[in-house]
Amino acid sequence: MSGAAAPPHEAMRRQAWRPTREAYGWHTALAPRHADLDLLRHLNNAAVIGLHIEARMRWLDAVLPQAAPDGLRLRPAGLWTDFLAEGAYPAALEAGVALLCVDAEAAHIATALFQQGRCIGLQHTELAAWQDGGRVPLPAVLVQQLRLHEQPRALPAEAHAAFGAPATQAIEELLATRYADVDAEGLLSDVALARYLEHGRSRWWLDGGTDPSRLPLTGGVDVMVAHIALRVHRATPVPVTWRLRTGVQALGRSSVVLRCRLFDGALLQADSEAVLVAIDPATHRPAPLPDAVRERWAALLPAA
């Protein structure tokens, strides 16, 4: 890819054990909702992220008999999601959960979604302890409880990779916090954060005048989200208004990396890189980005 160095977005999916149902020590059934469908009648990307989150929360509720100490919150510091296949409605889903490792810094949790006999998606969570808006060490008692459930595995490369310099040219807009965006802990929910960042990606596609009733690329190709990397920097009470910046991070032959950054005033709340791939609708294989798209976006890449 040109521009910033390409993220190792296939590292998690290249781990041979990841799409295997039997590799996960804990499972739960999940039901997709009709409201989870997008315009193509596939499970929406943010909804899929939410299904992974639901599986993780159910697992935590099952393995941690005691609540975290007062004022302490167990929340993601990083989320990496691979979309392997299109999810459908109303077929039932099954999620697998495995704790890969845990120490005072974080717990690393792998989840996978299975539908109709195949794995449709993977997620890796770096679960951290937060207090007064910032990260703190995981309490020793929680580390001990979680270690009873470890299935030691190597972490994917994504968990160690840093984002490149952010795009200097970006679409910026203000988003009002909605009541439904706040979770039971009074903070921005993980699912709401995923939808904010999805909104930024969608605005980027549609800013050029693309018909929102059609697919968001011109030139006879479809687009699919292959990977989303998300890092959370703060966990503070929500503001009335967020500031969202979205820009092009890197370009490949068939792919584009979009960078979305969410701010509370001048303070960075969360940062995301999403890999989107152009697809030939006839073959469902990667296709070159249309020349008009490439020419427009190449001029917006971060400085080398």
BAFI-3210 file (N, C-alpha, C; in Angstrom, 3 decimals, decimal comma, padded with zeros to 6 digits):
// residues 304
n [1|2|3|4|5|6|7|8|9|10|11|12|13|14|15|16|17|18|19|20|21|22|23|24|25|26|27|28|29|30|31|32|33|34|35|36|37|38|39|40|41|42|43|44|45|46|47|48|49|50|51|52|53|54|55|56|57|58|59|60|61|62|63|64|65|66|67|68|69|70|71|72|73|74|75|76|77|78|79|80|81|82|83|84|85|86|87|88|89|90|91|92|93|94|95|96|97|98|99|100|101|102|103|104|105|106|107|108|109|110|111|112|113|114|115|116|117|118|119|120|121|122|123|124|125|126|127|128|129|130|131|132|133|134|135|136|137|138|139|140|141|142|143|144|145|146|147|148|149|150|151|152|153|154|155|156|157|158|159|160|161|162|163|164|165|166|167|168|169|170|171|172|173|174|175|176|177|178|179|180|181|182|183|184|185|186|187|188|189|190|191|192|193|194|195|196|197|198|199|200|201|202|203|204|205|206|207|208|209|210|211|212|213|214|215|216|217|218|219|220|221|222|223|224|225|226|227|228|229|230|231|232|233|234|235|236|237|238|239|240|241|242|243|244|245|246|247|248|249|250|251|252|253|254|255|256|257|258|259|260|261|262|263|264|265|266|267|268|269|270|271|272|273|274|275|276|277|278|279|280|281|282|283|284|285|286|287|288|289|290|291|292|293|294|295|296|297|298|299|300|301|302|303|304]
n.u [000,822|000,345|001,142|000,579|002,142|000,923|-001,532|-001,269|-003,566|-004,443|-003,408|-004,701|-006,664|-005,054|-004,179|-004,247|-005,956|-008,081|-010,665|-011,906|-014,387|-014,146|-011,900|-012,466|-013,180|-015,586|-019,010|-021,835|-025,248|-026,547|-028,880|-029,567|-031,034|-033,740|-033,348|-030,641|-029,818|-028,303|-028,457|-028,007|-029,075|-027,476|-025,848|-025,171|-022,038|-021,413|-023,347|-022,455|-020,021|-021,196|-022,378|-020,154|-019,270|-021,409|-021,157|-018,674|-019,308|-021,212|-019,592|-017,753|-019,539|-020,132|-017,696|-016,582|-017,363|-017,564|-018,209|-016,395|-014,200|-015,518|-015,910|-014,147|-013,793|-014,215|-013,221|-012,870|-009,610|-008,644|-009,935|-010,132|-011,421|-012,244|-013,947|-015,207|-017,123|-020,401|-022,968|-026,216|-029,827|-032,724|-031,040|-029,662|-026,920|-023,742|-021,441|-018,002|-015,696|-012,495|-009,996|-006,913|-004,600|-003,669|-002,694|-001,428|-001,677|-003,595|-006,376|-006,516|-008,791|-010,317|-012,858|-015,255|-017,607|-020,091|-022,067|-024,474|-022,686|-020,193|-017,430|-017,984|-016,837|-014,226|-012,911|-010,671|-010,040|-008,565|-008,810|-009,114|-008,530|-010,227|-010,248|-011,532|-011,482|-009,042|-006,539|-005,749|-003,878|-004,966|-006,769|-005,217|-006,776|-008,723|-007,124|-006,192|-008,611|-009,370|-007,271|-007,826|-009,225|-007,719|-006,684|-003,945|-002,530|-000,776|-000,719|-002,450|-000,838|-001,957|-002,520|-000,197|000,478|001,016|-000,887|-000,547|000,560|-002,091|-004,513|-004,180|-006,055|-009,427|-012,861|-014,866|-017,156|-019,804|-021,255|-024,137|-024,549|-026,637|-029,286|-029,544|-026,972|-025,494|-024,172|-024,828|-023,031|-022,852|-021,225|-019,944|-021,220|-019,722|-020,849|-022,185|-019,963|-018,796|-020,762|-020,654|-018,147|-018,621|-020,478|-018,794|-017,220|-019,215|-020,115|-017,861|-017,833|-020,261|-019,994|-019,170|-021,420|-022,590|-025,305|-027,245|-028,929|-027,741|-024,758|-021,707|-019,570|-018,508|-018,315|-018,922|-018,320|-018,636|-018,396|-016,751|-016,345|-013,403|-011,776|-011,543|-009,821|-009,593|-008,814|-009,101|-008,794|-009,639|-011,980|-014,434|-017,132|-019,817|-019,727|-021,854|-021,631|-019,792|-016,734|-015,954|-013,546|-012,687|-010,665|-008,570|-006,264|-004,528|-003,875|-004,523|-004,319|-006,885|-008,024|-008,819|-007,763|-009,437|-009,319|-010,684|-011,339|-012,317|-013,286|-013,533|-014,149|-011,007|-009,731|-008,624|-010,725|-011,164|-009,722|-009,567|-008,896|-010,015|-010,248|-011,303|-012,554|-012,713|-015,046|-015,783|-019,007|-019,970|-018,185|-017,492|-014,918|-011,867|-011,554|-010,087|-009,806|-011,947|-010,716|-011,379|-012,001|-009,551|-007,850|-008,957|-008,682|-005,960|-004,694|-005,218|-003,845|-001,883|001,100|004,239]
n.v [-001,203|002,327|005,485|005,504|002,809|-000,444|-001,890|-004,907|-006,514|-009,074|-010,749|-011,876|-013,508|-015,326|-017,018|-020,321|-021,716|-020,060|-019,926|-022,249|-024,029|-025,784|-024,890|-023,078|-022,595|-021,945|-021,392|-019,716|-019,189|-016,981|-014,592|-013,087|-009,903|-008,446|-005,743|-005,581|-005,785|-004,562|-002,398|-004,263|-006,494|-007,980|-008,817|-005,954|-004,199|-002,884|-004,083|-006,737|-006,433|-005,765|-008,233|-009,847|-008,451|-008,894|-011,666|-011,708|-010,272|-011,948|-014,139|-013,010|-012,453|-015,027|-016,099|-014,441|-014,297|-012,287|-008,795|-006,052|-003,938|-000,980|001,836|000,913|-000,077|-002,577|-002,521|-002,360|-001,616|-001,964|-003,140|-005,528|-006,509|-008,968|-009,525|-012,244|-013,525|-012,998|-012,277|-013,583|-013,198|-014,944|-016,808|-018,734|-017,892|-018,904|-018,214|-018,394|-018,235|-017,429|-017,044|-015,718|-014,766|-013,222|-010,519|-008,048|-005,864|-006,235|-008,235|-010,567|-011,429|-013,722|-013,944|-015,655|-015,885|-018,082|-019,381|-021,317|-023,463|-022,321|-020,112|-016,749|-014,456|-012,810|-011,640|-009,755|-008,784|-006,399|-006,207|-003,928|-002,366|000,447|003,612|006,620|007,623|006,895|004,340|001,707|-000,690|-004,128|-005,495|-007,751|-009,867|-010,194|-010,910|-013,398|-014,839|-014,835|-016,207|-018,834|-019,619|-019,484|-020,117|-020,582|-018,834|-017,504|-013,979|-012,055|-010,200|-007,696|-006,736|-005,629|-003,687|-000,332|002,598|004,563|007,943|010,296|011,145|014,261|015,663|015,691|014,744|016,485|016,468|017,229|015,255|014,565|013,334|010,627|009,457|006,680|005,919|005,681|003,498|000,990|001,736|004,411|005,439|005,924|003,438|000,394|-000,535|001,746|003,361|001,912|002,363|005,158|005,403|003,920|005,604|007,734|006,495|005,949|008,524|009,421|007,885|008,746|011,435|012,288|012,361|009,939|007,770|006,963|004,786|002,909|000,917|001,974|002,583|003,706|002,643|-000,001|-001,801|-003,499|-002,952|-004,130|-004,340|-005,395|-005,465|-004,023|-001,963|-000,806|001,534|002,571|005,475|006,951|006,780|008,291|010,289|010,977|013,605|016,375|016,773|015,210|015,242|014,223|012,936|011,946|010,308|009,397|006,811|004,925|003,471|000,676|-001,711|-002,853|-001,979|000,270|002,128|003,609|006,212|006,934|009,251|010,015|012,674|014,272|017,351|018,747|016,446|013,212|010,511|007,969|005,900|004,739|002,352|001,259|-001,319|-001,438|-003,210|-003,382|-005,152|-007,450|-007,727|-009,910|-012,060|-012,007|-011,550|-009,743|-006,576|-004,093|-000,772|001,799|004,066|006,799|007,011|006,296|008,357|010,609|010,044|009,523|011,937|012,723|011,358|010,751|012,678|011,387]
n.w [000,000|-000,609|000,998|004,529|006,344|005,675|007,799|009,801|008,888|008,359|010,176|012,453|011,275|010,041|011,993|012,651|014,388|014,915|013,410|014,261|015,811|018,033|019,319|021,226|024,607|025,776|025,070|023,615|022,679|020,215|018,912|015,890|015,052|013,162|012,893|012,731|010,124|007,073|004,129|002,170|003,178|004,861|007,965|009,748|010,105|012,571|014,148|014,127|015,502|017,936|018,603|019,118|021,379|023,119|023,538|024,855|027,203|028,381|028,925|030,773|032,861|033,584|034,503|036,413|039,547|041,428|041,675|040,164|042,084|043,737|041,650|039,762|036,408|033,993|030,817|027,213|025,963|023,531|020,424|017,926|014,919|012,596|009,576|008,169|006,597|005,183|007,442|008,196|008,462|009,552|010,807|013,459|015,646|016,972|019,516|020,310|023,028|024,271|026,677|026,238|027,527|030,659|032,714|035,023|033,426|031,340|030,112|027,512|025,133|023,004|020,574|018,520|015,857|014,747|012,138|010,577|010,212|009,579|010,236|010,686|011,632|013,557|016,673|018,670|021,943|023,995|027,212|029,756|032,981|034,235|035,793|037,050|034,471|033,314|032,497|034,770|036,786|036,552|039,274|041,586|042,553|040,571|038,419|039,324|039,437|036,735|035,549|036,021|033,875|031,589|028,239|026,932|024,236|021,383|020,944|018,450|015,784|015,537|018,091|018,936|017,166|016,108|015,216|012,215|011,380|011,643|009,079|007,383|005,992|006,366|006,814|009,014|011,691|014,006|016,537|018,328|021,610|022,342|024,466|024,326|023,736|025,997|028,410|031,005|032,911|032,784|030,814|027,430|025,363|024,124|021,752|020,799|020,317|018,203|016,283|015,964|014,717|012,438|011,282|010,583|008,584|006,685|006,040|004,735|002,364|001,225|000,891|-001,552|-003,099|-003,681|-004,292|-001,543|-001,505|-002,970|-003,504|-001,904|-003,669|-006,850|-010,307|-010,820|-008,760|-005,607|-002,029|000,866|004,397|005,770|008,008|011,250|013,369|016,642|019,096|022,437|024,328|026,495|029,199|030,076|031,552|029,283|026,825|025,801|023,106|020,500|018,568|015,386|013,224|009,969|007,587|004,719|005,128|003,917|000,670|-001,401|-004,117|-004,308|-002,008|000,711|003,494|006,068|008,430|011,513|014,058|017,293|019,276|022,455|022,849|022,728|023,371|022,639|022,351|021,179|018,613|015,280|012,692|009,601|007,258|004,027|001,257|-002,239|-004,206|-006,770|-007,934|-009,339|-009,097|-006,468|-005,633|-004,754|-006,364|-008,568|-007,252|-008,461|-010,962|-010,701|-008,003|-006,852|-007,796|-006,590|-003,846|-003,477|-003,348|-000,798|001,081|004,098|004,744|003,675]
ca.u [000,000|001,012|000,762|001,069|002,397|-000,310|-001,659|-001,266|-004,969|-004,757|-002,678|-005,608|-007,333|-004,082|-003,957|-004,982|-006,967|-009,125|-012,017|-012,316|-015,316|-013,687|-010,763|-012,962|-013,619|-016,897|-019,880|-023,170|-026,107|-026,953|-029,923|-029,564|-032,321|-033,994|-032,772|-029,191|-029,540|-027,986|-029,200|-027,820|-029,697|-026,462|-025,681|-024,404|-020,731|-021,490|-024,135|-021,570|-019,163|-022,014|-022,578|-018,922|-019,274|-022,396|-020,564|-017,647|-019,943|-021,809|-018,489|-017,275|-020,549|-020,088|-016,423|-016,216|-018,500|-017,612|-018,143|-015,162|-014,259|-016,229|-015,187|-013,322|-014,559|-013,529|-013,667|-011,813|-008,649|-008,463|-010,815|-009,758|-012,489|-012,154|-015,217|-014,800|-018,227|-021,608|-023,932|-027,591|-030,975|-032,731|-030,334|-029,049|-025,476|-023,079|-020,179|-016,997|-014,864|-011,285|-009,069|-005,592|-003,648|-004,066|-001,732|-001,884|-001,900|-004,824|-006,781|-006,693|-009,912|-010,666|-014,211|-015,553|-019,026|-020,348|-023,440|-024,713|-021,528|-018,954|-017,037|-018,230|-016,102|-013,323|-012,598|-009,712|-010,266|-007,648|-009,704|-008,314|-009,219|-010,290|-010,723|-011,460|-011,251|-007,768|-006,207|-005,051|-003,618|-006,028|-006,561|-004,638|-007,816|-009,347|-006,156|-006,208|-009,868|-009,377|-006,268|-008,424|-009,911|-006,812|-006,325|-002,804|-002,272|-000,055|-001,577|-002,301|000,055|-002,715|-002,498|001,074|000,731|000,626|-001,454|000,313|000,168|-003,456|-004,693|-004,247|-007,281|-010,479|-014,212|-015,107|-018,526|-020,190|-022,284|-024,757|-024,724|-028,025|-029,484|-029,332|-025,549|-024,880|-024,388|-025,260|-022,018|-022,871|-020,194|-020,302|-021,176|-018,846|-021,616|-022,386|-018,692|-018,677|-021,685|-020,108|-017,068|-019,276|-021,061|-017,726|-016,882|-020,322|-020,093|-016,778|-018,290|-021,398|-019,700|-019,008|-022,693|-023,064|-026,687|-027,216|-029,725|-026,904|-023,489|-020,966|-018,495|-018,913|-017,435|-019,317|-017,807|-019,204|-017,376|-016,991|-015,411|-012,660|-011,113|-011,622|-008,988|-010,103|-008,144|-009,791|-007,790|-010,224|-013,301|-014,948|-018,543|-019,987|-020,053|-023,083|-021,301|-018,510|-016,154|-015,515|-012,718|-012,503|-009,840|-007,901|-004,996|-003,665|-004,552|-003,955|-004,934|-008,301|-008,451|-008,551|-007,821|-009,993|-008,994|-011,714|-010,884|-013,430|-012,768|-014,335|-013,444|-009,690|-009,163|-008,915|-011,417|-010,951|-009,046|-009,927|-008,533|-010,883|-009,820|-012,427|-012,074|-013,606|-015,405|-016,529|-020,280|-020,240|-017,309|-017,259|-013,484|-011,371|-011,480|-009,368|-010,568|-012,162|-009,695|-011,830|-011,873|-008,126|-007,287|-009,455|-008,197|-004,501|-004,261|-005,591|-003,077|-000,955|002,439|005,173]
ca.v [000,000|003,607|006,198|004,882|001,371|-001,225|-002,600|-006,368|-006,797|-010,484|-011,563|-012,651|-014,544|-016,333|-017,955|-021,491|-022,190|-019,061|-020,192|-023,597|-023,948|-026,572|-024,234|-022,157|-023,359|-021,488|-021,066|-019,209|-018,980|-015,599|-014,470|-011,803|-009,203|-007,847|-004,401|-005,689|-005,895|-003,352|-002,260|-005,466|-007,566|-008,694|-008,253|-004,727|-004,347|-002,503|-005,112|-007,893|-006,075|-005,873|-009,644|-010,251|-007,830|-009,605|-012,942|-011,440|-009,871|-013,144|-014,940|-012,359|-012,647|-016,424|-016,514|-013,556|-014,321|-011,067|-007,565|-005,288|-002,964|000,271|002,820|000,268|-000,532|-003,449|-002,070|-002,542|-000,604|-002,223|-004,122|-005,823|-007,347|-009,437|-009,961|-013,330|-013,883|-012,223|-012,838|-013,560|-013,202|-015,036|-018,011|-018,602|-017,775|-019,392|-017,525|-019,043|-017,288|-018,003|-016,112|-016,102|-014,497|-012,132|-010,069|-006,812|-004,837|-006,456|-009,583|-010,651|-012,353|-014,018|-014,416|-016,026|-016,077|-019,190|-019,418|-022,313|-024,323|-021,647|-018,960|-015,531|-013,301|-012,951|-010,411|-009,822|-007,690|-006,096|-005,752|-003,228|-001,751|001,903|004,333|008,070|007,917|006,406|002,932|001,343|-002,134|-005,054|-005,982|-009,103|-010,876|-010,439|-011,650|-014,777|-015,482|-015,021|-017,200|-020,169|-019,886|-019,233|-021,055|-019,804|-018,772|-016,303|-012,857|-011,641|-009,055|-006,451|-006,263|-004,948|-002,725|001,059|003,285|005,559|009,338|010,482|011,932|015,700|016,141|014,830|015,253|016,671|016,829|017,110|014,263|014,731|012,110|010,231|008,692|005,256|005,661|005,557|002,155|000,868|002,340|005,844|005,782|005,604|001,991|-000,090|-000,622|003,111|003,801|001,278|003,023|006,479|005,248|003,501|006,825|008,463|005,813|006,122|009,903|009,570|007,330|009,459|012,851|012,592|012,365|008,598|007,503|006,098|003,574|001,970|000,601|003,226|002,793|003,759|001,901|-001,392|-002,669|-003,392|-002,752|-004,815|-004,054|-006,619|-005,425|-002,772|-001,879|000,277|001,765|003,503|006,216|007,512|006,246|009,366|010,602|011,443|015,018|016,635|016,705|014,640|015,696|013,045|013,237|010,756|010,571|008,261|006,478|004,216|002,924|-000,473|-001,958|-003,134|-001,642|001,583|002,189|004,863|006,516|007,698|009,665|010,587|013,602|015,010|018,618|018,556|015,212|012,034|009,459|006,682|005,980|003,531|002,142|000,265|-001,758|-001,708|-003,872|-003,369|-006,525|-007,665|-008,322|-011,167|-013,135|-011,832|-011,502|-008,371|-005,911|-002,817|000,440|002,609|005,093|008,085|006,936|006,309|009,676|011,556|009,744|009,526|013,287|012,989|010,487|011,447|012,920|010,280]
ca.w [000,000|-000,527|002,202|005,749|006,240|005,761|009,065|009,617|009,130|008,171|011,146|013,288|010,480|009,647|013,085|012,171|015,340|015,179|012,912|014,656|016,940|019,173|019,956|022,242|025,771|026,280|023,940|023,925|021,511|019,974|017,892|015,195|014,964|011,851|012,914|012,499|008,689|006,328|002,875|001,377|003,961|005,617|009,299|009,743|010,743|013,978|014,828|014,319|016,630|019,130|018,940|019,800|022,708|023,933|023,942|025,865|028,457|028,982|029,463|031,986|033,898|034,017|035,124|037,516|040,475|042,220|040,902|040,304|043,191|043,447|040,862|038,744|035,260|033,042|029,511|026,207|025,535|022,115|019,785|016,545|014,383|011,215|009,007|007,276|005,698|005,445|008,375|007,675|009,367|011,027|011,257|014,775|015,744|018,176|019,762|021,132|023,775|024,867|027,308|025,765|028,601|031,545|033,711|035,657|032,413|030,572|029,719|026,064|024,951|021,617|020,309|017,137|015,571|013,826|011,634|009,533|010,034|009,201|011,043|009,921|012,136|014,686|017,392|019,772|022,881|025,091|028,274|030,753|034,111|034,112|036,977|036,853|033,063|032,803|032,747|035,995|036,772|036,962|040,639|041,655|042,751|039,277|037,620|039,805|039,024|035,290|035,156|036,104|032,608|030,476|027,174|026,414|022,795|020,958|020,589|017,050|015,587|015,688|019,467|019,169|016,097|016,338|014,073|011,601|011,568|011,119|007,863|007,626|005,364|006,891|007,047|010,446|012,040|015,403|016,816|019,639|022,389|022,570|025,704|024,050|023,569|027,317|028,930|032,398|033,770|032,564|029,839|026,050|025,207|023,059|020,505|020,319|019,755|016,891|015,346|015,656|013,749|011,198|010,724|009,927|007,323|005,738|005,563|003,765|001,082|000,668|000,736|-002,975|-003,782|-004,010|-003,917|-000,358|-001,691|-003,697|-002,854|-001,780|-004,622|-008,253|-011,192|-010,948|-007,706|-004,267|-001,010|002,120|005,477|006,072|009,309|011,992|014,565|017,483|020,373|023,325|025,089|027,714|029,559|030,923|031,288|027,906|026,626|025,044|021,682|020,106|017,311|014,636|012,045|009,134|006,421|004,085|005,767|002,964|-000,504|-002,080|-005,424|-004,140|-000,652|001,288|004,951|006,554|009,823|012,220|015,386|018,049|020,272|023,427|022,774|022,130|023,905|021,827|023,083|020,516|017,322|014,553|011,305|008,972|005,930|003,149|000,046|-003,404|-004,570|-008,009|-007,511|-010,049|-008,624|-005,025|-005,418|-004,762|-007,664|-008,448|-006,968|-009,664|-011,163|-010,172|-006,551|-006,522|-008,056|-005,589|-002,502|-003,410|-002,975|000,582|001,972|005,000|004,213|003,949]
c.u [000,862|000,530|001,347|001,286|001,110|-000,379|-001,686|-002,665|-005,355|-004,132|-003,610|-006,248|-006,359|-003,734|-004,865|-006,106|-008,190|-010,512|-012,564|-013,167|-014,758|-012,504|-011,184|-013,582|-014,981|-017,723|-021,214|-023,934|-026,516|-027,983|-029,804|-030,972|-032,502|-033,380|-031,268|-028,829|-029,193|-028,786|-029,083|-028,394|-028,654|-026,402|-024,722|-023,095|-020,765|-022,313|-023,300|-020,601|-019,926|-022,277|-021,333|-018,896|-020,239|-021,835|-019,520|-018,263|-020,605|-020,732|-017,970|-018,251|-020,501|-018,838|-015,975|-017,386|-018,646|-017,489|-016,791|-015,296|-014,952|-015,341|-014,328|-014,212|-013,677|-014,070|-012,532|-010,891|-008,350|-009,421|-010,353|-010,755|-012,218|-013,525|-014,890|-015,867|-019,452|-022,516|-025,342|-028,605|-032,042|-031,951|-029,611|-027,533|-024,989|-021,760|-019,285|-016,108|-013,677|-010,441|-007,647|-004,511|-004,173|-002,904|-002,252|-002,185|-003,241|-005,117|-007,042|-007,667|-010,214|-012,118|-014,346|-017,052|-019,183|-021,825|-023,516|-023,429|-020,243|-018,693|-017,207|-017,447|-015,299|-013,160|-011,577|-009,919|-009,111|-008,488|-008,865|-009,193|-009,113|-010,815|-010,502|-011,031|-009,972|-007,534|-005,440|-004,765|-004,858|-005,752|-006,088|-005,713|-008,518|-008,411|-006,165|-007,459|-009,859|-008,384|-006,782|-009,024|-009,014|-006,720|-005,157|-002,600|-001,462|-001,057|-001,399|-001,438|-000,667|-002,583|-001,223|001,307|000,238|000,015|-000,415|-000,158|-001,214|-003,468|-004,803|-005,490|-008,408|-011,813|-014,404|-016,555|-018,747|-021,326|-022,829|-024,882|-026,218|-028,126|-029,161|-027,857|-024,836|-025,199|-024,750|-024,250|-021,951|-021,825|-020,679|-020,162|-020,255|-019,575|-021,864|-021,108|-018,487|-019,576|-021,224|-019,045|-017,599|-019,897|-019,989|-017,333|-017,965|-020,354|-018,997|-017,198|-019,326|-021,115|-019,553|-020,298|-023,207|-024,485|-026,712|-028,071|-028,933|-025,627|-022,568|-019,695|-019,085|-017,959|-017,724|-018,743|-018,611|-018,060|-017,752|-015,942|-014,735|-012,126|-011,325|-010,744|-009,411|-009,289|-008,898|-008,748|-008,329|-011,573|-013,909|-016,434|-018,715|-020,257|-021,396|-022,834|-019,912|-018,046|-015,534|-014,763|-012,450|-011,689|-009,233|-006,547|-004,018|-004,521|-003,795|-004,627|-006,443|-008,850|-008,117|-008,649|-008,320|-009,676|-010,099|-011,218|-012,023|-012,874|-013,879|-013,658|-012,127|-009,066|-009,599|-009,518|-011,110|-010,425|-009,292|-009,328|-009,404|-010,383|-011,068|-011,899|-013,135|-013,805|-016,149|-017,845|-020,593|-019,440|-017,122|-015,778|-013,022|-011,212|-010,720|-010,307|-010,772|-011,146|-010,112|-011,698|-010,402|-007,524|-007,703|-008,794|-006,682|-003,974|-004,503|-004,806|-002,198|000,396|003,362|006,153]
c.v [001,261|004,328|005,527|003,389|000,597|-001,939|-004,107|-006,932|-008,249|-011,367|-012,424|-013,782|-015,622|-017,295|-019,169|-021,917|-021,286|-019,413|-021,560|-023,545|-024,622|-025,923|-023,329|-022,947|-022,994|-021,028|-020,526|-019,001|-017,514|-015,574|-013,115|-011,220|-008,644|-006,457|-004,408|-005,711|-004,541|-003,326|-003,486|-006,699|-008,517|-008,088|-007,070|-004,894|-003,987|-003,514|-006,361|-007,631|-006,205|-007,308|-010,220|-009,712|-008,542|-010,939|-012,726|-011,084|-011,055|-014,018|-014,332|-012,550|-014,068|-016,758|-015,615|-013,478|-013,056|-009,853|-006,894|-004,310|-001,676|001,242|002,241|-000,268|-001,431|-003,145|-002,259|-001,326|-000,773|-003,297|-004,286|-006,845|-007,671|-009,935|-010,979|-013,685|-013,068|-012,968|-012,643|-013,494|-014,110|-016,233|-017,754|-018,529|-018,474|-018,644|-018,388|-017,999|-018,032|-016,873|-016,551|-015,872|-013,335|-011,814|-008,749|-005,714|-004,999|-007,939|-009,565|-011,788|-012,492|-014,464|-014,739|-016,236|-017,154|-019,176|-020,420|-023,074|-023,649|-020,486|-017,705|-014,333|-013,610|-011,593|-010,701|-008,583|-007,589|-005,449|-005,178|-002,776|-000,230|002,500|005,828|008,421|007,383|004,955|002,781|-000,160|-002,942|-005,510|-007,429|-010,165|-011,197|-011,224|-013,122|-015,512|-015,774|-016,099|-018,638|-020,590|-019,642|-020,421|-020,424|-019,969|-017,516|-015,208|-012,525|-010,396|-007,735|-005,867|-005,491|-003,806|-001,332|001,634|004,272|006,968|009,558|011,346|013,413|016,316|015,184|015,545|015,357|017,059|016,627|016,110|014,489|013,379|011,861|009,429|007,219|004,911|005,397|004,185|002,171|001,466|003,857|006,341|005,450|004,101|001,610|-000,133|000,771|003,658|003,202|001,961|004,442|006,371|004,758|004,711|007,634|007,839|006,047|007,540|010,101|009,060|008,234|010,932|013,248|012,547|011,006|008,404|006,557|004,853|002,511|001,703|001,816|003,326|002,850|002,903|000,425|-002,332|-002,445|-003,127|-003,541|-004,367|-005,366|-006,638|-004,054|-002,896|-000,645|000,346|002,836|004,158|006,772|006,840|007,197|009,584|011,276|012,936|015,163|016,413|016,107|015,293|014,487|013,478|011,943|011,130|009,292|008,049|005,818|003,689|001,705|-000,642|-002,100|-002,631|-000,207|001,442|003,570|005,012|007,381|008,000|010,412|011,413|014,093|016,363|018,417|017,230|014,012|010,936|008,083|006,914|004,676|003,544|001,022|-000,034|-002,134|-002,205|-003,779|-004,807|-006,521|-008,348|-009,650|-012,323|-013,130|-011,899|-010,041|-007,834|-004,596|-001,686|001,229|003,746|006,430|008,135|007,045|007,705|010,674|011,322|009,769|010,881|013,601|012,141|011,292|011,632|011,765|010,663]
c.w [000,000|000,717|003,414|005,528|006,456|007,100|008,817|009,799|008,894|009,250|011,983|012,491|010,002|010,783|012,856|013,108|015,393|014,634|013,303|015,906|018,187|019,893|021,102|023,393|026,295|025,090|024,440|022,620|021,428|018,848|017,204|015,147|013,552|011,768|012,687|011,025|008,085|005,031|001,983|002,055|004,545|007,006|009,230|010,519|012,228|014,773|015,084|015,463|017,936|019,556|019,611|021,229|023,634|024,414|025,034|027,213|029,147|029,621|030,759|033,139|034,445|034,820|036,270|038,495|041,292|041,307|041,111|041,464|042,764|042,680|039,773|037,628|034,393|031,650|028,496|026,091|024,051|021,646|018,340|016,010|012,926|010,769|007,915|006,242|006,094|006,420|007,870|008,822|008,753|011,572|012,579|014,666|017,004|018,295|020,625|021,774|024,360|025,445|026,971|026,814|029,430|032,473|034,270|034,648|031,708|030,458|028,223|025,758|023,469|021,550|018,829|017,008|014,508|013,427|010,487|009,173|009,615|010,145|010,198|010,442|013,377|015,363|018,485|020,634|023,857|026,185|029,407|031,915|033,972|035,416|036,756|035,430|032,477|033,163|034,048|035,925|037,144|038,395|040,653|041,797|041,441|038,371|038,019|039,355|037,525|034,859|035,270|034,768|031,398|029,522|026,429|024,909|022,509|020,595|019,106|016,944|015,788|017,087|019,787|018,187|016,480|015,060|013,515|011,926|010,959|009,865|008,211|007,005|005,734|006,879|008,551|010,669|013,522|015,533|018,219|020,334|022,607|023,870|025,490|023,882|024,885|027,889|030,411|033,373|033,595|031,590|028,432|025,844|024,053|021,721|019,932|019,699|018,366|015,870|015,016|014,564|012,401|010,502|009,990|008,605|006,284|005,186|004,535|002,398|000,432|000,411|-000,720|-003,763|-004,177|-003,501|-002,716|-000,486|-002,451|-002,917|-002,903|-002,597|-006,025|-009,069|-011,222|-009,919|-006,424|-003,285|000,230|003,134|005,853|007,492|009,936|013,227|015,353|018,762|021,156|024,224|026,401|027,946|030,582|030,656|029,938|027,852|025,917|023,559|021,497|018,818|016,619|013,401|011,289|007,901|005,875|004,742|004,789|001,828|-001,011|-003,426|-005,304|-002,816|-000,290|002,802|005,334|008,040|010,400|013,623|016,069|019,202|021,192|023,570|022,049|022,527|023,067|022,701|022,507|019,111|016,587|013,162|010,753|007,568|005,131|001,811|-001,046|-003,889|-005,901|-007,648|-008,193|-009,471|-007,116|-004,663|-005,416|-006,177|-007,502|-008,060|-008,259|-009,753|-010,551|-008,656|-006,149|-006,702|-006,984|-004,236|-002,387|-002,961|-001,498|001,583|002,913|004,335|004,606|005,049]
res [m|s|g|a|a|a|p|p|h|e|a|m|r|r|q|a|w|r|p|t|r|e|a|y|g|w|h|t|a|l|a|p|r|h|a|d|l|d|l|l|r|h|l|n|n|a|a|v|i|g|l|h|i|e|a|r|m|r|w|l|d|a|v|l|p|q|a|a|p|d|g|l|r|l|r|p|a|g|l|w|t|d|f|l|a|e|g|a|y|p|a|a|l|e|a|g|v|a|l|l|c|v|d|a|e|a|a|h|i|a|t|a|l|f|q|q|g|r|c|i|g|l|q|h|t|e|l|a|a|w|q|d|g|g|r|v|p|l|p|a|v|l|v|q|q|l|r|l|h|e|q|p|r|a|l|p|a|e|a|h|a|a|f|g|a|p|a|t|q|a|i|e|e|l|l|a|t|r|y|a|d|v|d|a|e|g|l|l|s|d|v|a|l|a|r|y|l|e|h|g|r|s|r|w|w|l|d|g|g|t|d|p|s|r|l|p|l|t|g|g|v|d|v|m|v|a|h|i|a|l|r|v|h|r|a|t|p|v|p|v|t|w|r|l|r|t|g|v|q|a|l|g|r|s|s|v|v|l|r|c|r|l|f|d|g|a|l|l|q|a|d|s|e|a|v|l|v|a|i|d|p|a|t|h|r|p|a|p|l|p|d|a|v|r|e|r|w|a|a|l|l|p|a|a]
***
